[in-house]
Amino acid sequence: MITLHYSEEVLSYADVAPKEGKGAAARREGVLELLKRKAAEQAPVEAPAVAAEEGAGPPDLMAALEEAMLEVRKNR
């Protein structure tokens, strides 16, 4: 990272832009190879199953808020 102290030190984009070259391509290939290897070694992550509730409709937010406030008052 370059610190600029004076307006004369302002550099053009070409001077500070990341350089694409052999190093960047090699790093990219290395990361892709690592990701492929990890994907082959580990099983994919699956979301946990959610049990369906009877009469599951939209949640009653006011009832949940009142219940939470009662708990807070009780634990004071």
VOGU-3710 file (C-alpha; in Angstrom, 3 decimals, decimal comma):
1> mitlhyseev> 0,000/0,000/0,000  1,290/3,423/-0,870  0,802/6,423/1,412  0,548/9,778/-0,324  1,381/12,949/1,589  1,439/15,640/-1,104  -0,643/16,316/-4,195  2,489/15,923/-6,349  2,667/12,291/-5,250  -0,659/11,335/-6,845
11> lsyadvapke> -0,032/8,325/-9,044  -1,914/7,288/-12,157  -4,101/4,208/-12,193  -1,560/2,383/-14,351  1,044/2,854/-11,605  -1,092/1,401/-8,815  -3,328/-1,120/-10,624  -2,661/-4,786/-9,872  -0,458/-6,334/-12,502  -1,761/-9,377/-14,336
21> gkgaaarreg> 1,046/-11,741/-15,020  2,383/-15,229/-14,473  2,117/-14,850/-10,702  -1,552/-13,955/-10,686  -2,448/-16,758/-13,092  -0,444/-19,278/-11,082  -2,138/-18,199/-7,839  -5,555/-18,413/-9,485  -4,833/-21,911/-10,784  -3,524/-22,958/-7,368
31> vlellkrkaa> -6,652/-21,734/-5,608  -8,919/-23,446/-8,127  -6,997/-26,713/-7,712  -7,269/-26,442/-3,916  -11,016/-25,845/-4,128  -11,508/-28,823/-6,442  -9,471/-31,057/-4,122  -11,452/-29,946/-1,052  -14,748/-30,458/-2,882  -13,713/-34,018/-3,768
41> eqapveapav> -12,614/-34,807/-0,187  -15,565/-33,380/1,712  -19,254/-34,126/1,388  -21,409/-31,153/0,418  -23,037/-29,294/3,289  -26,768/-29,826/3,567  -29,299/-27,700/5,386  -30,873/-29,317/8,446  -34,364/-30,683/7,993  -37,103/-28,488/9,425
51> aaeegagppd> -40,057/-30,187/11,042  -43,356/-28,896/9,708  -45,581/-27,505/12,440  -49,297/-28,144/12,422  -51,223/-25,092/11,298  -48,006/-23,314/10,438  -49,087/-19,913/9,239  -47,478/-16,550/9,509  -45,942/-16,020/12,966  -47,837/-13,908/15,472
61> lmaaleeaml> -45,204/-11,272/16,087  -47,175/-9,386/18,720  -47,668/-12,561/20,777  -43,953/-13,333/20,520  -43,078/-9,781/21,615  -45,462/-9,921/24,570  -44,009/-13,271/25,629  -40,464/-11,927/25,415  -41,399/-8,829/27,440  -43,014/-11,000/30,133
71> evrknr> -39,782/-13,021/30,381  -37,747/-9,836/30,741  -40,010/-8,483/33,457  -39,961/-11,815/35,274  -36,143/-11,990/35,256  -35,575/-8,424/36,558
//
